[in-house]
Amino acid sequence: MIGSKVKVNGDIISSEDLLVEGEVTGTITLSENELVIGTSGRVQANINAKTVRIEGEVKGDVDGSERVVICASGNVQGNVSSPRVMLEDGGRFKGSIDMGGSKPASAAKPAPAVAPEVHTIDKAG
């Protein structure tokens, strides 16, 4: 958690879920985790996370590999890219939305190849 009185300038890379109630300037990367920008959170950063929930303010591009939710109290100025995007009634958004990204990892993996059955005939005489 980044508390409401904390200011961070720089890049944040985490392998844990993160709640931002303070100010962040830079980039935030949580490739396999959830990021929540709380109601008092103020972020000027490009964001890349599995799921992103915005209750505060974000200025920058948001990339959610699974889902992005802009809550009623949320305000986003930037482009959003995610297969699932939700804008709650009252939420503010200025930018573009791209929901045509790549398929989820589970759907993108090819089926495992099955080796053909091999029969050996032994003609010992």
N, CA, C and O atoms as a printed pandas DataFrame, in Angstrom:
     atom_number atom_name residue_name chain_id  residue_number  x_coord  y_coord  z_coord
0              1         N          MET        A               1    0.841   -1.191    0.000
1              2        CA          MET        A               1    0.000    0.000    0.000
2              3         C          MET        A               1    0.874    1.238    0.000
3              4         O          MET        A               1    1.882    1.305    0.704
4              5         N          ILE        A               2    0.480    2.204   -0.788
5              6        CA          ILE        A               2    1.119    3.522   -0.782
6              7         C          ILE        A               2    0.113    4.458   -0.129
7              8         O          ILE        A               2   -0.928    4.769   -0.709
8              9         N          GLY        A               3    0.429    4.903    1.080
9             10        CA          GLY        A               3   -0.490    5.700    1.891
10            11         C          GLY        A               3   -0.802    7.062    1.310
11            12         O          GLY        A               3   -0.124    7.530    0.395
12            13         N          SER        A               4   -1.831    7.694    1.847
13            14        CA          SER        A               4   -2.336    8.957    1.317
14            15         C          SER        A               4   -1.351   10.116    1.458
15            16         O          SER        A               4   -1.491   11.126    0.768
16            17         N          LYS        A               5   -0.361    9.990    2.335
17            18        CA          LYS        A               5    0.614   11.071    2.510
18            19         C          LYS        A               5    1.966   10.744    1.881
19            20         O          LYS        A               5    2.959   11.428    2.127
20            21         N          VAL        A               6    1.989    9.678    1.058
21            22        CA          VAL        A               6    3.235    9.236    0.426
22            23         C          VAL        A               6    3.253    9.686   -1.028
23            24         O          VAL        A               6    2.257    9.566   -1.741
24            25         N          LYS        A               7    4.428   10.219   -1.468
25            26        CA          LYS        A               7    4.646   10.599   -2.862
26            27         C          LYS        A               7    5.792    9.767   -3.402
27            28         O          LYS        A               7    6.859    9.691   -2.792
28            29         N          VAL        A               8    5.565    9.133   -4.567
29            30        CA          VAL        A               8    6.586    8.298   -5.195
30            31         C          VAL        A               8    6.870    8.852   -6.582
31            32         O          VAL        A               8    5.958    9.053   -7.383
32            33         N          ASN        A               9    8.161    9.097   -6.859
33            34        CA          ASN        A               9    8.606    9.492   -8.190
34            35         C          ASN        A               9    9.510    8.394   -8.709
35            36         O          ASN        A               9   10.568    8.139   -8.133
36            37         N          GLY        A              10    9.104    7.729   -9.802
37            38        CA          GLY        A              10    9.921    6.660  -10.357
38            39         C          GLY        A              10    9.061    5.497  -10.795
39            40         O          GLY        A              10    7.841    5.612  -10.916
40            41         N          ASP        A              11    9.720    4.370  -11.030
41            42        CA          ASP        A              11    9.048    3.183  -11.530
42            43         C          ASP        A              11    8.739    2.230  -10.380
43            44         O          ASP        A              11    9.575    2.000   -9.507
44            45         N          ILE        A              12    7.537    1.684  -10.393
45            46        CA          ILE        A              12    7.141    0.674   -9.413
46            47         C          ILE        A              12    6.919   -0.625  -10.171
47            48         O          ILE        A              12    6.111   -0.684  -11.098
48            49         N          ILE        A              13    7.641   -1.662   -9.772
49            50        CA          ILE        A              13    7.469   -2.993  -10.332
50            51         C          ILE        A              13    7.217   -3.916   -9.150
51            52         O          ILE        A              13    8.016   -3.966   -8.215
52            53         N          SER        A              14    6.098   -4.651   -9.192
53            54        CA          SER        A              14    5.742   -5.477   -8.050
54            55         C          SER        A              14    5.162   -6.804   -8.501
55            56         O          SER        A              14    4.522   -6.896   -9.549
56            57         N          SER        A              15    5.395   -7.834   -7.693
57            58        CA          SER        A              15    4.774   -9.135   -7.934
58            59         C          SER        A              15    3.706   -9.392   -6.868
59            60         O          SER        A              15    3.364  -10.541   -6.591
60            61         N          GLU        A              16    3.185   -8.323   -6.276
61            62        CA          GLU        A              16    2.089   -8.392   -5.313
62            63         C          GLU        A              16    1.026   -7.377   -5.705
63            64         O          GLU        A              16    1.301   -6.437   -6.451
64            65         N          ASP        A              17   -0.194   -7.568   -5.199
65            66        CA          ASP        A              17   -1.249   -6.592   -5.409
66            67         C          ASP        A              17   -0.841   -5.285   -4.744
67            68         O          ASP        A              17   -0.092   -5.286   -3.767
68            69         N          LEU        A              18   -1.339   -4.159   -5.280
69            70        CA          LEU        A              18   -0.947   -2.851   -4.761
70            71         C          LEU        A              18   -2.154   -1.932   -4.677
71            72         O          LEU        A              18   -2.979   -1.882   -5.590
72            73         N          LEU        A              19   -2.248   -1.200   -3.560
73            74        CA          LEU        A              19   -3.262   -0.167   -3.361
74            75         C          LEU        A              19   -2.535    1.168   -3.268
75            76         O          LEU        A              19   -1.633    1.332   -2.445
76            77         N          VAL        A              20   -2.928    2.129   -4.116
77            78        CA          VAL        A              20   -2.311    3.450   -4.116
78            79         C          VAL        A              20   -3.325    4.454   -3.604
79            80         O          VAL        A              20   -4.351    4.688   -4.243
80            81         N          GLU        A              21   -3.042    5.046   -2.457
81            82        CA          GLU        A              21   -3.864    6.126   -1.905
82            83         C          GLU        A              21   -3.117    7.460   -1.965
83            84         O          GLU        A              21   -3.708    8.514   -1.732
84            85         N          GLY        A              22   -1.829    7.413   -2.274
85            86        CA          GLY        A              22   -1.009    8.617   -2.340
86            87         C          GLY        A              22   -0.802    9.062   -3.780
87            88         O          GLY        A              22   -1.667    8.878   -4.637
88            89         N          GLU        A              23    0.391    9.665   -4.032
89            90        CA          GLU        A              23    0.717   10.176   -5.362
90            91         C          GLU        A              23    1.860    9.376   -5.954
91            92         O          GLU        A              23    2.849    9.089   -5.280
92            93         N          VAL        A              24    1.713    9.017   -7.232
93            94        CA          VAL        A              24    2.760    8.293   -7.955
94            95         C          VAL        A              24    2.969    8.967   -9.292
95            96         O          VAL        A              24    2.018    9.251  -10.020
96            97         N          THR        A              25    4.248    9.223   -9.610
97            98        CA          THR        A              25    4.633    9.754  -10.911
98            99         C          THR        A              25    5.690    8.819  -11.483
99           100         O          THR        A              25    6.705    8.570  -10.832
100          101         N          GLY        A              26    5.473    8.293  -12.697
101          102        CA          GLY        A              26    6.429    7.380  -13.314
102          103         C          GLY        A              26    5.704    6.276  -14.044
103          104         O          GLY        A              26    4.854    6.550  -14.891
104          105         N          THR        A              27    6.025    5.020  -13.730
105          106        CA          THR        A              27    5.325    3.868  -14.303
106          107         C          THR        A              27    5.001    2.874  -13.194
107          108         O          THR        A              27    5.703    2.791  -12.186
108          109         N          ILE        A              28    3.926    2.124  -13.401
109          110        CA          ILE        A              28    3.539    1.079  -12.456
110          111         C          ILE        A              28    3.345   -0.210  -13.258
111          112         O          ILE        A              28    2.555   -0.251  -14.201
112          113         N          THR        A              29    4.075   -1.259  -12.873
113          114        CA          THR        A              29    3.994   -2.547  -13.563
114          115         C          THR        A              29    3.715   -3.653  -12.554
115          116         O          THR        A              29    4.528   -3.920  -11.669
116          117         N          LEU        A              30    2.564   -4.289  -12.696
117          118        CA          LEU        A              30    2.162   -5.435  -11.873
118          119         C          LEU        A              30    1.624   -6.483  -12.832
119          120         O          LEU        A              30    0.421   -6.742  -12.842
120          121         N          SER        A              31    2.470   -7.080  -13.622
121          122        CA          SER        A              31    2.062   -7.929  -14.738
122          123         C          SER        A              31    1.082   -9.031  -14.365
123          124         O          SER        A              31    0.198   -9.353  -15.159
124          125         N          GLU        A              32    1.213   -9.612  -13.191
125          126        CA          GLU        A              32    0.362  -10.732  -12.805
126          127         C          GLU        A              32   -0.519  -10.413  -11.602
127          128         O          GLU        A              32   -1.029  -11.327  -10.953
128          129         N          ASN        A              33   -0.708   -9.123  -11.293
129          130        CA          ASN        A              33   -1.413   -8.762  -10.067
130          131         C          ASN        A              33   -2.397   -7.633  -10.290
131          132         O          ASN        A              33   -2.506   -7.080  -11.385
132          133         N          GLU        A              34   -3.122   -7.297   -9.205
133          134        CA          GLU        A              34   -4.150   -6.267   -9.247
134          135         C          GLU        A              34   -3.621   -4.949   -8.690
135          136         O          GLU        A              34   -2.903   -4.917   -7.691
136          137         N          LEU        A              35   -3.995   -3.868   -9.362
137          138        CA          LEU        A              35   -3.674   -2.515   -8.913
138          139         C          LEU        A              35   -4.978   -1.791   -8.633
139          140         O          LEU        A              35   -5.881   -1.778   -9.469
140          141         N          VAL        A              36   -5.074   -1.186   -7.448
141          142        CA          VAL        A              36   -6.226   -0.360   -7.098
142          143         C          VAL        A              36   -5.721    1.042   -6.825
143          144         O          VAL        A              36   -4.851    1.244   -5.977
144          145         N          ILE        A              37   -6.266    2.008   -7.542
145          146        CA          ILE        A              37   -5.996    3.419   -7.266
146          147         C          ILE        A              37   -7.161    3.868   -6.390
147          148         O          ILE        A              37   -8.281    4.028   -6.874
148          149         N          GLY        A              38   -6.897    4.068   -5.105
149          150        CA          GLY        A              38   -7.947    4.429   -4.149
150          151         C          GLY        A              38   -8.504    5.813   -4.401
151          152         O          GLY        A              38   -8.010    6.544   -5.258
152          153         N          THR        A              39   -9.542    6.172   -3.648
153          154        CA          THR        A              39  -10.228    7.450   -3.868
154          155         C          THR        A              39   -9.327    8.653   -3.674
155          156         O          THR        A              39   -9.550    9.693   -4.294
156          157         N          SER        A              40   -8.306    8.538   -2.821
157          158        CA          SER        A              40   -7.385    9.665   -2.644
158          159         C          SER        A              40   -6.117    9.509   -3.489
159          160         O          SER        A              40   -5.203   10.328   -3.391
160          161         N          GLY        A              41   -6.059    8.464   -4.313
161          162        CA          GLY        A              41   -4.888    8.209   -5.159
162          163         C          GLY        A              41   -4.826    9.158   -6.344
163          164         O          GLY        A              41   -5.834    9.413   -7.003
164          165         N          ARG        A              42   -3.624    9.681   -6.609
165          166        CA          ARG        A              42   -3.362   10.572   -7.748
166          167         C          ARG        A              42   -2.150   10.021   -8.476
167          168         O          ARG        A              42   -1.037   10.045   -7.950
168          169         N          VAL        A              43   -2.368    9.520   -9.702
169          170        CA          VAL        A              43   -1.301    8.840  -10.431
170          171         C          VAL        A              43   -1.079    9.518  -11.772
171          172         O          VAL        A              43   -2.012    9.704  -12.554
172          173         N          GLN        A              44    0.179    9.886  -12.028
173          174        CA          GLN        A              44    0.599   10.364  -13.345
174          175         C          GLN        A              44    1.615    9.355  -13.849
175          176         O          GLN        A              44    2.823    9.536  -13.701
176          177         N          ALA        A              45    1.100    8.285  -14.450
177          178        CA          ALA        A              45    1.972    7.180  -14.832
178          179         C          ALA        A              45    1.277    6.311  -15.860
179          180         O          ALA        A              45    0.049    6.279  -15.941
180          181         N          ASN        A              46    2.076    5.607  -16.643
181          182        CA          ASN        A              46    1.554    4.538  -17.478
182          183         C          ASN        A              46    1.462    3.304  -16.597
183          184         O          ASN        A              46    2.367    3.013  -15.815
184          185         N          ILE        A              47    0.358    2.583  -16.733
185          186        CA          ILE        A              47    0.064    1.452  -15.857
186          187         C          ILE        A              47   -0.044    0.180  -16.683
187          188         O          ILE        A              47   -0.657    0.166  -17.751
188          189         N          ASN        A              48    0.561   -0.892  -16.172
189          190        CA          ASN        A              48    0.434   -2.213  -16.777
190          191         C          ASN        A              48    0.197   -3.197  -15.638
191          192         O          ASN        A              48    1.072   -3.404  -14.798
192          193         N          ALA        A              49   -0.990   -3.803  -15.612
193          194        CA          ALA        A              49   -1.323   -4.758  -14.554
194          195         C          ALA        A              49   -2.326   -5.765  -15.088
195          196         O          ALA        A              49   -2.921   -5.567  -16.147
196          197         N          LYS        A              50   -2.508   -6.845  -14.341
197          198        CA          LYS        A              50   -3.479   -7.867  -14.724
198          199         C          LYS        A              50   -4.888   -7.282  -14.646
199          200         O          LYS        A              50   -5.648   -7.346  -15.612
200          201         N          THR        A              51   -5.230   -6.710  -13.487
201          202        CA          THR        A              51   -6.493   -6.007  -13.328
202          203         C          THR        A              51   -6.217   -4.645  -12.707
203          204         O          THR        A              51   -5.332   -4.499  -11.864
204          205         N          VAL        A              52   -6.986   -3.656  -13.133
205          206        CA          VAL        A              52   -6.814   -2.287  -12.636
206          207         C          VAL        A              52   -8.184   -1.769  -12.224
207          208         O          VAL        A              52   -9.144   -1.841  -12.992
208          209         N          ARG        A              53   -8.266   -1.246  -11.007
209          210        CA          ARG        A              53   -9.494   -0.626  -10.494
210          211         C          ARG        A              53   -9.152    0.812  -10.127
211          212         O          ARG        A              53   -8.274    1.056   -9.299
212          213         N          ILE        A              54   -9.851    1.768  -10.749
213          214        CA          ILE        A              54   -9.530    3.179  -10.562
214          215         C          ILE        A              54  -10.681    3.866   -9.841
215          216         O          ILE        A              54  -11.775    4.024  -10.384
216          217         N          GLU        A              55  -10.405    4.270   -8.602
217          218        CA          GLU        A              55  -11.378    5.019   -7.804
218          219         C          GLU        A              55  -10.945    6.474   -7.679
219          220         O          GLU        A              55  -11.758    7.337   -7.350
220          221         N          GLY        A              56   -9.668    6.753   -7.940
221          222        CA          GLY        A              56   -9.098    8.094   -7.850
222          223         C          GLY        A              56   -8.819    8.657   -9.227
223          224         O          GLY        A              56   -9.637    8.523  -10.137
224          225         N          GLU        A              57   -7.648    9.298   -9.384
225          226        CA          GLU        A              57   -7.317   10.002  -10.617
226          227         C          GLU        A              57   -6.080    9.396  -11.277
227          228         O          GLU        A              57   -5.072    9.140  -10.619
228          229         N          VAL        A              58   -6.177    9.171  -12.590
229          230        CA          VAL        A              58   -5.049    8.655  -13.366
230          231         C          VAL        A              58   -4.872    9.508  -14.609
231          232         O          VAL        A              58   -5.818    9.750  -15.359
232          233         N          LYS        A              59   -3.622    9.964  -14.815
233          234        CA          LYS        A              59   -3.240   10.631  -16.058
234          235         C          LYS        A              59   -2.133    9.785  -16.667
235          236         O          LYS        A              59   -0.994    9.794  -16.202
236          237         N          GLY        A              60   -2.490    9.059  -17.712
237          238        CA          GLY        A              60   -1.547    8.152  -18.363
238          239         C          GLY        A              60   -2.288    6.984  -18.975
239          240         O          GLY        A              60   -3.492    6.829  -18.770
240          241         N          ASP        A              61   -1.577    6.165  -19.724
241          242        CA          ASP        A              61   -2.184    5.017  -20.383
242          243         C          ASP        A              61   -2.316    3.853  -19.408
243          244         O          ASP        A              61   -1.448    3.629  -18.565
244          245         N          VAL        A              62   -3.416    3.119  -19.539
245          246        CA          VAL        A              62   -3.719    2.005  -18.646
246          247         C          VAL        A              62   -3.862    0.739  -19.485
247          248         O          VAL        A              62   -4.692    0.676  -20.392
248          249         N          ASP        A              63   -3.050   -0.262  -19.175
249          250        CA          ASP        A              63   -3.104   -1.548  -19.874
250          251         C          ASP        A              63   -3.428   -2.630  -18.860
251          252         O          ASP        A              63   -2.616   -2.920  -17.982
252          253         N          GLY        A              64   -4.599   -3.226  -18.971
253          254        CA          GLY        A              64   -5.017   -4.314  -18.093
254          255         C          GLY        A              64   -5.113   -5.599  -18.894
255          256         O          GLY        A              64   -5.937   -5.696  -19.804
256          257         N          SER        A              65   -4.294   -6.579  -18.578
257          258        CA          SER        A              65   -4.300   -7.812  -19.371
258          259         C          SER        A              65   -5.595   -8.602  -19.194
259          260         O          SER        A              65   -5.947   -9.405  -20.057
260          261         N          GLU        A              66   -6.319   -8.382  -18.072
261          262        CA          GLU        A              66   -7.603   -9.047  -17.859
262          263         C          GLU        A              66   -8.780   -8.079  -17.836
263          264         O          GLU        A              66   -9.785   -8.295  -18.513
264          265         N          ARG        A              67   -8.645   -6.986  -17.035
265          266        CA          ARG        A              67   -9.799   -6.109  -16.836
266          267         C          ARG        A              67   -9.370   -4.746  -16.312
267          268         O          ARG        A              67   -8.402   -4.632  -15.560
268          269         N          VAL        A              68  -10.111   -3.701  -16.726
269          270        CA          VAL        A              68   -9.949   -2.353  -16.191
270          271         C          VAL        A              68  -11.327   -1.850  -15.779
271          272         O          VAL        A              68  -12.274   -1.898  -16.564
272          273         N          VAL        A              69  -11.434   -1.363  -14.531
273          274        CA          VAL        A              69  -12.688   -0.817  -14.024
274          275         C          VAL        A              69  -12.450    0.633  -13.615
275          276         O          VAL        A              69  -11.572    0.923  -12.803
276          277         N          ILE        A              70  -13.242    1.539  -14.188
277          278        CA          ILE        A              70  -13.212    2.945  -13.781
278          279         C          ILE        A              70  -14.470    3.166  -12.945
279          280         O          ILE        A              70  -15.585    3.163  -13.466
280          281         N          CYS        A              71  -14.275    3.355  -11.661
281          282        CA          CYS        A              71  -15.393    3.463  -10.711
282          283         C          CYS        A              71  -16.084    4.819  -10.829
283          284         O          CYS        A              71  -15.613    5.713  -11.532
284          285         N          ALA        A              72  -17.211    4.954  -10.128
285          286        CA          ALA        A              72  -17.993    6.187  -10.162
286          287         C          ALA        A              72  -17.175    7.393   -9.719
287          288         O          ALA        A              72  -17.392    8.501  -10.208
288          289         N          SER        A              73  -16.231    7.186   -8.793
289          290        CA          SER        A              73  -15.393    8.285   -8.312
290          291         C          SER        A              73  -14.115    8.441   -9.129
291          292         O          SER        A              73  -13.315    9.337   -8.858
292          293         N          GLY        A              74  -13.913    7.574  -10.130
293          294        CA          GLY        A              74  -12.671    7.567  -10.903
294          295         C          GLY        A              74  -12.630    8.605  -12.002
295          296         O          GLY        A              74  -13.662    9.025  -12.526
296          297         N          ASN        A              75  -11.400    9.016  -12.349
297          298        CA          ASN        A              75  -11.175    9.992  -13.405
298          299         C          ASN        A              75   -9.913    9.562  -14.158
299          300         O          ASN        A              75   -8.825    9.530  -13.583
300          301         N          VAL        A              76  -10.063    9.232  -15.442
301          302        CA          VAL        A              76   -8.931    8.776  -16.244
302          303         C          VAL        A              76   -8.763    9.679  -17.449
303          304         O          VAL        A              76   -9.713    9.944  -18.186
304          305         N          GLN        A              77   -7.526   10.153  -17.639
305          306        CA          GLN        A              77   -7.159   10.897  -18.836
306          307         C          GLN        A              77   -6.018   10.135  -19.485
307          308         O          GLN        A              77   -4.858   10.273  -19.099
308          309         N          GLY        A              78   -6.367    9.333  -20.474
309          310        CA          GLY        A              78   -5.381    8.515  -21.156
310          311         C          GLY        A              78   -6.077    7.375  -21.871
311          312         O          GLY        A              78   -7.297    7.233  -21.793
312          313         N          ASN        A              79   -5.308    6.578  -22.557
313          314        CA          ASN        A              79   -5.847    5.469  -23.333
314          315         C          ASN        A              79   -5.916    4.207  -22.482
315          316         O          ASN        A              79   -5.027    3.943  -21.671
316          317         N          VAL        A              80   -6.981    3.432  -22.674
317          318        CA          VAL        A              80   -7.181    2.197  -21.931
318          319         C          VAL        A              80   -7.156    1.036  -22.912
319          320         O          VAL        A              80   -7.823    1.071  -23.946
320          321         N          SER        A              81   -6.387    0.010  -22.584
321          322        CA          SER        A              81   -6.304   -1.192  -23.404
322          323         C          SER        A              81   -6.520   -2.407  -22.511
323          324         O          SER        A              81   -5.746   -2.655  -21.586
324          325         N          SER        A              82   -7.593   -3.172  -22.800
325          326        CA          SER        A              82   -7.911   -4.355  -22.014
326          327         C          SER        A              82   -9.025   -5.123  -22.716
327          328         O          SER        A              82   -9.854   -4.519  -23.398
328          329         N          PRO        A              83   -9.056   -6.451  -22.559
329          330        CA          PRO        A              83  -10.163   -7.198  -23.171
330          331         C          PRO        A              83  -11.510   -6.913  -22.518
331          332         O          PRO        A              83  -12.550   -7.085  -23.154
332          333         N          ARG        A              84  -11.508   -6.478  -21.250
333          334        CA          ARG        A              84  -12.753   -6.127  -20.556
334          335         C          ARG        A              84  -12.570   -4.769  -19.892
335          336         O          ARG        A              84  -11.650   -4.574  -19.098
336          337         N          VAL        A              85  -13.451   -3.835  -20.224
337          338        CA          VAL        A              85  -13.406   -2.483  -19.659
338          339         C          VAL        A              85  -14.786   -2.148  -19.116
339          340         O          VAL        A              85  -15.797   -2.364  -19.784
340          341         N          MET        A              86  -14.817   -1.614  -17.889
341          342        CA          MET        A              86  -16.086   -1.232  -17.270
342          343         C          MET        A              86  -15.987    0.209  -16.798
343          344         O          MET        A              86  -15.051    0.570  -16.084
344          345         N          LEU        A              87  -16.943    1.026  -17.192
345          346        CA          LEU        A              87  -17.021    2.414  -16.751
346          347         C          LEU        A              87  -18.319    2.564  -15.968
347          348         O          LEU        A              87  -19.411    2.550  -16.537
348          349         N          GLU        A              88  -18.178    2.709  -14.639
349          350        CA          GLU        A              88  -19.359    2.842  -13.797
350          351         C          GLU        A              88  -20.011    4.198  -14.005
351          352         O          GLU        A              88  -19.353    5.163  -14.392
352          353         N          ASP        A              89  -21.310    4.262  -13.746
353          354        CA          ASP        A              89  -22.069    5.496  -13.872
354          355         C          ASP        A              89  -21.452    6.570  -12.980
355          356         O          ASP        A              89  -21.330    6.379  -11.770
356          357         N          GLY        A              90  -21.069    7.685  -13.567
357          358        CA          GLY        A              90  -20.450    8.782  -12.824
358          359         C          GLY        A              90  -18.939    8.847  -13.023
359          360         O          GLY        A              90  -18.325    9.884  -12.774
360          361         N          GLY        A              91  -18.343    7.758  -13.466
361          362        CA          GLY        A              91  -16.904    7.745  -13.733
362          363         C          GLY        A              91  -16.574    8.652  -14.914
363          364         O          GLY        A              91  -17.360    8.776  -15.854
364          365         N          ARG        A              92  -15.399    9.288  -14.857
365          366        CA          ARG        A              92  -15.002   10.210  -15.926
366          367         C          ARG        A              92  -13.829    9.616  -16.700
367          368         O          ARG        A              92  -12.911    9.037  -16.118
368          369         N          PHE        A              93  -13.877    9.770  -18.024
369          370        CA          PHE        A              93  -12.859    9.184  -18.887
370          371         C          PHE        A              93  -12.659   10.054  -20.124
371          372         O          PHE        A              93  -13.619   10.461  -20.778
372          373         N          LYS        A              94  -11.386   10.331  -20.434
373          374        CA          LYS        A              94  -11.055   11.062  -21.659
374          375         C          LYS        A              94   -9.881   10.344  -22.303
375          376         O          LYS        A              94   -8.782   10.314  -21.749
376          377         N          GLY        A              95  -10.116    9.768  -23.473
377          378        CA          GLY        A              95   -9.083    9.021  -24.169
378          379         C          GLY        A              95   -9.726    8.017  -25.093
379          380         O          GLY        A              95  -10.867    8.197  -25.519
380          381         N          SER        A              96   -9.002    6.960  -25.405
381          382        CA          SER        A              96   -9.539    5.914  -26.272
382          383         C          SER        A              96   -9.507    4.578  -25.539
383          384         O          SER        A              96   -8.747    4.381  -24.591
384          385         N          ILE        A              97  -10.353    3.674  -26.004
385          386        CA          ILE        A              97  -10.412    2.327  -25.422
386          387         C          ILE        A              97  -10.132    1.324  -26.532
387          388         O          ILE        A              97  -10.740    1.380  -27.601
388          389         N          ASP        A              98   -9.212    0.413  -26.270
389          390        CA          ASP        A              98   -8.897   -0.670  -27.205
390          391         C          ASP        A              98   -9.200   -1.986  -26.507
391          392         O          ASP        A              98   -8.502   -2.375  -25.570
392          393         N          MET        A              99  -10.249   -2.675  -26.968
393          394        CA          MET        A              99  -10.611   -3.961  -26.387
394          395         C          MET        A              99  -10.287   -5.102  -27.349
395          396         O          MET        A              99  -10.720   -6.235  -27.142
396          397         N          GLY        A             100   -9.540   -4.807  -28.380
397          398        CA          GLY        A             100   -9.250   -5.807  -29.397
398          399         C          GLY        A             100   -7.878   -6.417  -29.263
399          400         O          GLY        A             100   -7.329   -6.932  -30.237
400          401         N          GLY        A             101   -7.314   -6.368  -28.073
401          402        CA          GLY        A             101   -5.972   -6.905  -27.855
402          403         C          GLY        A             101   -5.914   -8.399  -28.055
403          404         O          GLY        A             101   -6.864   -9.012  -28.542
404          405         N          SER        A             102   -4.804   -8.974  -27.681
405          406        CA          SER        A             102   -4.596  -10.403  -27.850
406          407         C          SER        A             102   -5.546  -11.189  -26.952
407          408         O          SER        A             102   -6.064  -10.674  -25.961
408          409         N          LYS        A             103   -5.757  -12.434  -27.320
409          410        CA          LYS        A             103   -6.635  -13.309  -26.545
410          411         C          LYS        A             103   -5.971  -13.643  -25.222
411          412         O          LYS        A             103   -4.749  -13.551  -25.106
412          413         N          PRO        A             104   -6.758  -14.031  -24.217
413          414        CA          PRO        A             104   -6.164  -14.443  -22.944
414          415         C          PRO        A             104   -5.156  -15.559  -23.156
415          416         O          PRO        A             104   -5.280  -16.338  -24.101
416          417         N          ALA        A             105   -4.172  -15.641  -22.296
417          418        CA          ALA        A             105   -3.082  -16.606  -22.441
418          419         C          ALA        A             105   -3.597  -18.026  -22.572
419          420         O          ALA        A             105   -3.034  -18.809  -23.336
420          421         N          SER        A             106   -4.654  -18.384  -21.848
421          422        CA          SER        A             106   -5.164  -19.749  -21.907
422          423         C          SER        A             106   -5.735  -20.070  -23.290
423          424         O          SER        A             106   -5.657  -21.214  -23.737
424          425         N          ALA        A             107   -6.301  -19.084  -23.965
425          426        CA          ALA        A             107   -6.867  -19.319  -25.289
426          427         C          ALA        A             107   -5.802  -19.238  -26.377
427          428         O          ALA        A             107   -5.981  -19.807  -27.454
428          429         N          ALA        A             108   -4.709  -18.549  -26.118
429          430        CA          ALA        A             108   -3.682  -18.354  -27.125
430          431         C          ALA        A             108   -2.743  -19.544  -27.237
431          432         O          ALA        A             108   -2.049  -19.677  -28.245
432          433         N          LYS        A             109   -2.701  -20.415  -26.231
433          434        CA          LYS        A             109   -1.793  -21.553  -26.261
434          435         C          LYS        A             109   -2.330  -22.617  -27.209
435          436         O          LYS        A             109   -3.503  -22.982  -27.129
436          437         N          PRO        A             110   -1.478  -23.122  -28.109
437          438        CA          PRO        A             110   -1.949  -24.191  -28.988
438          439         C          PRO        A             110   -2.121  -25.479  -28.198
439          440         O          PRO        A             110   -1.485  -25.687  -27.165
440          441         N          ALA        A             111   -2.987  -26.327  -28.703
441          442        CA          ALA        A             111   -3.197  -27.622  -28.055
442          443         C          ALA        A             111   -1.913  -28.440  -28.163
443          444         O          ALA        A             111   -1.208  -28.357  -29.169
444          445         N          PRO        A             112   -1.604  -29.228  -27.136
445          446        CA          PRO        A             112   -0.377  -30.010  -27.193
446          447         C          PRO        A             112   -0.448  -31.030  -28.325
447          448         O          PRO        A             112   -1.497  -31.620  -28.585
448          449         N          ALA        A             113    0.684  -31.225  -28.990
449          450        CA          ALA        A             113    0.742  -32.183  -30.084
450          451         C          ALA        A             113    0.693  -33.598  -29.525
451          452         O          ALA        A             113    1.310  -33.899  -28.504
452          453         N          VAL        A             114   -0.043  -34.451  -30.204
453          454        CA          VAL        A             114   -0.149  -35.842  -29.782
454          455         C          VAL        A             114    0.680  -36.672  -30.746
455          456         O          VAL        A             114    0.465  -36.639  -31.958
456          457         N          ALA        A             115    1.621  -37.411  -30.200
457          458        CA          ALA        A             115    2.474  -38.247  -31.042
458          459         C          ALA        A             115    1.664  -39.405  -31.599
459          460         O          ALA        A             115    0.840  -39.985  -30.891
460          461         N          PRO        A             116    1.892  -39.748  -32.870
461          462        CA          PRO        A             116    1.151  -40.880  -33.429
462          463         C          PRO        A             116    1.581  -42.178  -32.761
463          464         O          PRO        A             116    2.722  -42.324  -32.321
464          465         N          GLU        A             117    0.655  -43.103  -32.697
465          466        CA          GLU        A             117    0.956  -44.386  -32.078
466          467         C          GLU        A             117    1.845  -45.186  -33.033
467          468         O          GLU        A             117    1.562  -45.272  -34.228
468          469         N          VAL        A             118    2.897  -45.757  -32.509
469          470        CA          VAL        A             118    3.846  -46.496  -33.342
470          471         C          VAL        A             118    3.801  -47.964  -32.924
471          472         O          VAL        A             118    3.894  -48.284  -31.739
472          473         N          HIS        A             119    3.658  -48.851  -33.906
473          474        CA          HIS        A             119    3.646  -50.296  -33.662
474          475         C          HIS        A             119    4.911  -50.894  -34.267
475          476         O          HIS        A             119    5.263  -50.591  -35.407
476          477         N          THR        A             120    5.575  -51.719  -33.523
477          478        CA          THR        A             120    6.787  -52.382  -33.998
478          479         C          THR        A             120    6.513  -53.876  -34.089
479          480         O          THR        A             120    6.012  -54.490  -33.147
480          481         N          ILE        A             121    6.847  -54.444  -35.230
481          482        CA          ILE        A             121    6.676  -55.879  -35.407
482          483         C          ILE        A             121    8.047  -56.522  -35.394
483          484         O          ILE        A             121    8.925  -56.148  -36.172
484          485         N          ASP        A             122    8.228  -57.484  -34.518
485          486        CA          ASP        A             122    9.518  -58.175  -34.381
486          487         C          ASP        A             122    9.419  -59.497  -35.104
487          488         O          ASP        A             122    8.636  -60.362  -34.711
488          489         N          LYS        A             123   10.200  -59.669  -36.156
489          490        CA          LYS        A             123   10.172  -60.917  -36.932
490          491         C          LYS        A             123   11.436  -61.707  -36.635
491          492         O          LYS        A             123   12.295  -61.877  -37.500
492          493         N          ALA        A             124   11.533  -62.163  -35.459
493          494        CA          ALA        A             124   12.697  -62.989  -35.112
494          495         C          ALA        A             124   12.458  -64.392  -35.637
495          496         O          ALA        A             124   11.358  -64.926  -35.496
496          497         N          GLY        A             125   13.454  -64.989  -36.232
497          498        CA          GLY        A             125   13.179  -66.181  -36.912
498          499         C          GLY        A             125   13.797  -67.381  -36.514
499          500         O          GLY        A             125   13.554  -68.429  -37.113
